[in-house]
Amino acid sequence: MKRFMVTFQVAGDDEMNRGIIYTTQKEFESENLDKLFVLLEEGIENESIQPEIDVPFIEGDINVEYVLIHDDNKKEIYRDEDFDESKVSKPRSL
């Protein structure tokens, strides 16, 4: 099994919260990248993977996607073509 570090994007998905975007990372083990994609797709769909609990609460509808994947050597091996780090929101301090 190989280890992968996956960066998820959690973004507002309705008029009220569009433009609110956070990221969080989680480590996964998988035989290869193709099997990791299946694991991630199924996990997001059936909600066994819930990165939204690791970011500040976003009221309303949200969209969850994996946007970056790094291997054990911290080499980027996948990047969603629409992912733009400059649009990620900074958490507000209390």
Secondary structure, 3 states (H helix, E strand, C coil): CEEEEEEEEEEECCCCCCCCEEEEEEEEEECCHHHHHHHHHHHHHCCCCCHHHHCCCCCCCEEEEEEEEECCCCCEEEECCCCCHHHCCCCCCC
